[in-house]
């Protein structure tokens, strides 16, 4: 993340992560059978050569909704890492401070303080905004 380009993590998340996650979700639900490498590259923030390398190693002739996850799990971008960590955590229904810190690579103490301020031990994904905004406020204290 280019910290000086964004005021806070929430702004970065809304502009760069959330739209891609939504697009990936739509793509996977559409059960596509031939996803262009350029589309995968843009959604996962990895170059086409990296995708082609992953495809060769995984013996893929083309990208589908079914094997897109395999590309994502082998990609090296920040968004791939977020999704890998979500996958490792079994896509939690509710997030703990440890989960948020681990998945998004945010300082644990700040994440813990945000949860304490929000008086919560775990929060659903729809509450990520509140967590990220609170972490931003902690950064400005």
DAFENSUL-V955078 format. One record per residue. N is the residue number from 1. RES is the residue in one letter. PHI is phi in radians with two decimals (* if undefined). OMEGA is omega as a letter, one per 20 degrees, with the letter a starting at -180 (none if undefined). Layout:
N:RES:PHI:OMEGA + N:RES:PHI:OMEGA
This chain:
1:X:*:r + 2:X:-1.52:a + 3:X:-1.06:a + 4:X:-1.28:r + 5:X:-1.42:a + 6:X:-2.13:a + 7:X:-1.21:a + 8:X:-2.79:a + 9:X:-1.15:r + 10:X:-1.03:r + 11:X:-1.08:r + 12:X:-1.06:a + 13:X:-1.05:a + 14:X:-1.14:a + 15:X:-1.46:a + 16:X:-2.09:a + 17:X:-1.67:a + 18:X:-0.96:r + 19:X:-1.07:a + 20:X:-1.22:r + 21:X:-1.09:r + 22:X:-1.13:r + 23:X:-1.15:r + 24:X:-1.10:r + 25:X:-1.04:r + 26:X:-1.09:a + 27:X:-1.04:a + 28:X:-1.21:r + 29:X:-1.24:r + 30:X:-1.29:a + 31:X:0.91:a + 32:X:-1.22:a + 33:X:-1.87:r + 34:X:-2.63:a + 35:X:-1.54:r + 36:X:-1.07:r + 37:X:-1.06:r + 38:X:-1.11:r + 39:X:-1.12:r + 40:X:-1.05:r + 41:X:-1.05:a + 42:X:-1.15:a + 43:X:-1.21:a + 44:X:-1.72:a + 45:X:0.98:r + 46:X:-2.23:a + 47:X:-1.32:a + 48:X:-1.10:r + 49:X:-1.11:r + 50:X:-1.12:r + 51:X:-1.10:r + 52:X:-1.08:r + 53:X:-1.11:r + 54:X:-1.08:a + 55:X:-1.04:r + 56:X:-1.08:a + 57:X:-1.11:a + 58:X:-1.67:a + 59:X:0.95:r + 60:X:-1.81:r + 61:X:-1.62:r + 62:X:-2.69:a + 63:X:-1.68:r + 64:X:-2.21:r + 65:X:-1.05:a + 66:X:-1.27:a + 67:X:-1.74:r + 68:X:-1.02:r + 69:X:-1.03:r + 70:X:-1.11:r + 71:X:-1.13:a + 72:X:-1.04:a + 73:X:-1.20:r + 74:X:-1.84:r + 75:X:-1.32:a + 76:X:-2.00:a + 77:X:-1.38:r + 78:X:-1.06:a + 79:X:-1.16:r + 80:X:-1.10:r + 81:X:-1.13:r + 82:X:-1.05:a + 83:X:-1.15:r + 84:X:-1.07:a + 85:X:-1.19:r + 86:X:-1.05:r + 87:X:-1.07:r + 88:X:-1.06:r + 89:X:-1.56:a + 90:X:1.05:r + 91:X:0.75:a + 92:X:-1.02:r + 93:X:-1.28:r + 94:X:-2.27:a + 95:X:-1.82:r + 96:X:-1.66:r + 97:X:-1.00:r + 98:X:-1.09:r + 99:X:-1.07:a + 100:X:-1.09:r + 101:X:-1.06:a + 102:X:-1.16:a + 103:X:-1.12:a + 104:X:-1.72:r + 105:X:1.01:r + 106:X:-1.95:a + 107:X:-0.86:a + 108:X:-1.08:a + 109:X:-1.06:r + 110:X:-1.16:r + 111:X:-1.13:r + 112:X:-1.07:r + 113:X:-1.10:r + 114:X:-1.11:r + 115:X:-1.11:r + 116:X:-1.09:r + 117:X:-1.07:a + 118:X:-1.44:r + 119:X:0.95:a + 120:X:-2.45:r + 121:X:-1.63:r + 122:X:-2.47:a + 123:X:-2.46:r + 124:X:-1.25:a + 125:X:-1.04:r + 126:X:-1.15:r + 127:X:-1.68:r + 128:X:-0.99:r + 129:X:-0.99:a + 130:X:-1.07:r + 131:X:-1.14:a + 132:X:-1.11:r + 133:X:-1.14:r + 134:X:-1.14:r + 135:X:-1.08:r + 136:X:-1.07:r + 137:X:-1.12:r + 138:X:-1.09:r + 139:X:-1.11:a + 140:X:-1.71:a + 141:X:-1.40:none
